Amino acid sequence: MIAYFLLASIIGWADRIEYSFLNGIVLAIGVCMAISNYKRARHDRMPYLHGFGTGIITSAVASVVFGLFLIIYMVVNPNFVEQLRAQDLFGFDLSVTIAFLAVLLQGVMSGMIISLVAMQYFKSPDHKPMEQLD
């Protein structure tokens, strides 16, 4: 997500909120790769909740790292915050803290949904819901 953001900054898309949906695609690819790698490490035998948790943790870590990067970027480039305020999407209440929390909330909630969807694909073929707890 950081690489995409830096590329968007160079192109001039960083201040356009509508292009941030591509972060969801980057997050989806990362979550699916993490679940897939975890399943491969477990010799293709993975409990459903372990895979789901892997996706959530992956999205949470990615969101926190991206949020911290965004804080640094906003401090270094204060014009970015002013450009977002000028669009009046968040009003004049937009601060670095609110931007960090918005990135964190969006990333974790998107990651939960992506993990739920991805686990339908990655779950074991003989998965039987609620038969036993691991």
C-alpha positions in Angstrom: 0.0 0.0 0.0 2.9 2.3 0.7 4.4 1.7 -2.8 1.0 2.3 -4.4 0.6 5.5 -2.4 4.1 6.8 -3.4 3.3 6.0 -7.0 0.0 7.8 -6.7 1.8 10.8 -5.2 4.2 10.9 -8.2 1.2 10.7 -10.6 -0.8 13.2 -8.7 -3.5 10.9 -7.4 -2.6 11.0 -3.7 -5.1 13.7 -2.9 -7.9 12.0 -4.8 -9.9 9.9 -2.3 -11.6 7.9 -5.0 -8.3 6.2 -6.1 -7.8 4.8 -2.6 -10.1 1.9 -3.4 -7.0 0.4 -5.1 -5.6 0.0 -1.5 -8.3 -2.6 -1.0 -7.1 -4.5 -4.0 -3.5 -4.4 -2.7 -4.8 -5.5 0.8 -6.9 -8.4 -0.7 -3.8 -9.7 -2.6 -1.7 -9.5 0.6 -4.3 -11.2 2.8 -4.8 -14.0 0.2 -1.1 -14.5 -0.1 -0.7 -14.6 3.7 -3.5 -17.2 4.1 -2.1 -19.2 1.2 1.4 -19.3 2.7 0.0 -20.2 6.1 -1.9 -23.1 4.5 1.1 -24.3 2.6 3.2 -24.2 5.8 0.6 -26.4 7.5 0.8 -28.9 4.7 -2.6 -27.9 3.2 -4.3 -28.7 6.5 -5.5 -25.5 8.1 -8.3 -24.9 10.6 -10.8 -22.3 9.4 -10.4 -19.9 12.3 -6.6 -20.0 12.0 -6.8 -18.9 8.4 -9.4 -16.3 9.2 -7.2 -15.0 12.0 -4.2 -14.9 9.7 -6.1 -12.7 7.3 -7.2 -10.3 10.1 -3.8 -10.0 11.7 -2.2 -9.4 8.2 -4.7 -6.6 7.5 -4.2 -5.1 10.9 -0.4 -5.1 10.7 -0.6 -3.7 7.1 -3.0 -1.0 8.2 -1.0 0.1 11.2 2.2 0.2 9.1 0.5 2.2 6.3 -1.1 4.5 8.9 2.2 5.2 10.5 3.7 5.9 7.1 0.8 8.2 6.3 1.5 10.1 9.6 5.1 10.6 8.5 4.0 11.7 5.1 1.5 14.2 6.5 4.1 15.7 8.8 6.7 16.0 6.0 4.2 17.2 3.4 1.6 19.4 5.2 0.1 20.5 1.8 -1.4 17.0 1.5 -3.6 17.6 4.6 -4.6 21.0 3.2 -5.5 19.4 -0.2 -7.7 16.8 1.6 -9.4 19.6 3.7 -10.0 21.6 0.6 -12.1 18.7 -0.8 -14.3 19.1 2.3 -14.8 15.3 2.6 -13.8 15.3 6.2 -14.5 18.9 6.9 -12.0 21.1 8.6 -11.7 18.6 11.4 -9.3 16.4 9.5 -6.2 15.9 11.5 -3.3 13.5 11.4 -4.9 11.4 14.1 -8.3 11.2 12.4 -6.6 10.2 9.1 -4.6 7.5 10.9 -7.7 6.2 12.6 -9.7 6.2 9.3 -6.9 4.3 7.6 -6.8 1.8 10.4 -10.5 1.3 10.6 -10.9 1.0 6.8 -8.0 -1.5 6.6 -9.0 -3.7 9.4 -12.7 -3.8 8.5 -11.9 -4.5 4.8 -9.4 -7.2 5.9 -12.1 -8.9 7.9 -14.4 -9.1 5.0 -11.6 -10.1 2.6 -10.6 -12.8 5.1 -14.1 -14.2 5.3 -14.4 -14.3 1.5 -10.9 -15.7 1.0 -11.4 -18.5 3.6 -14.3 -19.9 1.5 -11.6 -20.6 -1.1 -8.8 -21.7 1.2 -10.6 -23.8 3.7 -9.9 -27.5 3.7 -12.1 -29.5 1.3 -13.4 -31.7 4.2 -14.2 -28.7 6.4 -17.2 -29.4 8.6 -18.4 -26.3 10.5 -18.8 -26.5 14.3 -17.9 -30.2 14.6 -14.9 -29.7 16.9 -12.8 -26.8 18.1 -9.0 -26.9 17.5 
